[in-house]
Amino acid sequence: MIKAVFFDWIGTLARPEPDRHELFAQVAAELGISLSPPQLIKGIHMAESQVPAGAPPRWREGKDEAPFIRWWEVLLTEAGIQMSREAMLEITKRASHQAKSARWVLYDDTLPALKTLKQRGLVLGLISNIIIGGAGAGLESCLDFVVTSKEVGANKPEPPIFLAALKRAGVSAPEAVYVGDQYQTDVLGARGVGIRPVLIDRLDLETEVSDCPRIHSLVELPGYLQG
C-alpha cells in the first residue's frame, strides 16, 4: 500500500524562469555565440541525466572543471554544435551567477495533482539536489517536508538522500513512490533503495525507457497510484 509520494523539483514540479535552454542561449549571445534555445532542450536533458554534477548552476570557484566540461560535451554532441573549452567554462560561470536569481514557476499540473494526493492522506515530500528558495514556490500547504542534498550531505542518486526522505515520512521503501524526470538520478536512485520510481517525461524525450512507469503529466499520477 502506497503511503508516501516523493518528488523531484526541476522538470517535475517546477522550472526556472528563464528556463535553462533560454538562459544558456542568452548568456552565449553575450559572448557572441549563437545558440538556438529549442536546439538545446534535449541536450540539456541528456547532460543533466548523464553528468548531474556538471550542471552550470552547480558551479563554484575552485571546483573541478572536468564535470562541467563533460556536461557541455554531452549537450553539444546531441545538439550538433562545437564550442571551445574556454567558452564552455565562461557560459557555465555566467549562467551559474544568473541562475541564483531565477524565479521558480510551477507547472500547471503541479498544484492540482498534489492537492488530490494530499486529500487521499498521502505523505508528500520533496527530494532535491539544490536548495529551493521561497520554501518551494508556494507548495507549503501541500508538502510535508523538503530534503536537500546539502542537508543530508549526499546528492541523488546516492542512497542517503532517499533514505532521509523515508525516515522523514515514517514509511518503508515499498510504501513509497518517487517521481522524477531523470532516469539516472531519479529512477535508478529511488530503485536503489527499494522505492518505486515513476518517470515524468514532459517532453517525450525518454521514449526508450520501459522498465518503469512513464507519464507525461502529473495529472496521470493519481490514477497510477490508485491502480
Stockholm file with secondary structure:
# STOCKHOLM 1.0

chainA/1-227         MIKAVFFDWIGTLARPEPDRHELFAQVAAELGISLSPPQLIKGIHMAESQVPAGAPPRWREGKDEAPFIRWWEVLLTEAGIQMSREAMLEITKRASHQAKSARWVLYDDTLPALKTLKQRGLVLGLISNIIIGGAGAGLESCLDFVVTSKEVGANKPEPPIFLAALKRAGVSAPEAVYVGDQYQTDVLGARGVGIRPVLIDRLDLETEVSDCPRIHSLVELPGYLQG
#=GR chainA/1-227 SS CCCEEEECSBTTTEEEESCHHHHHHHHHHHTTCCCCHHHHHHHHHHHHHHCGGGCGGGCCTTSCSHHHHHHHHHHHHHHTCCCCHHHHHHHHHHHHHHHTTCEEEECTTHHHHHHHHHHTTCEEEEEESSCCTHHHHTCTTTCSEEEEHHHHTCCTTSHHHHHHHHHHHTCCGGGEEEEESCIIIIIHHHHHTTCEEEEECTTSCCTTCCSSCEESSGGGHHHHHHC
#=GC SS_cons         CCCEEEECSBTTTEEEESCHHHHHHHHHHHTTCCCCHHHHHHHHHHHHHHCGGGCGGGCCTTSCSHHHHHHHHHHHHHHTCCCCHHHHHHHHHHHHHHHTTCEEEECTTHHHHHHHHHHTTCEEEEEESSCCTHHHHTCTTTCSEEEEHHHHTCCTTSHHHHHHHHHHHTCCGGGEEEEESCIIIIIHHHHHTTCEEEEECTTSCCTTCCSSCEESSGGGHHHHHHC
//
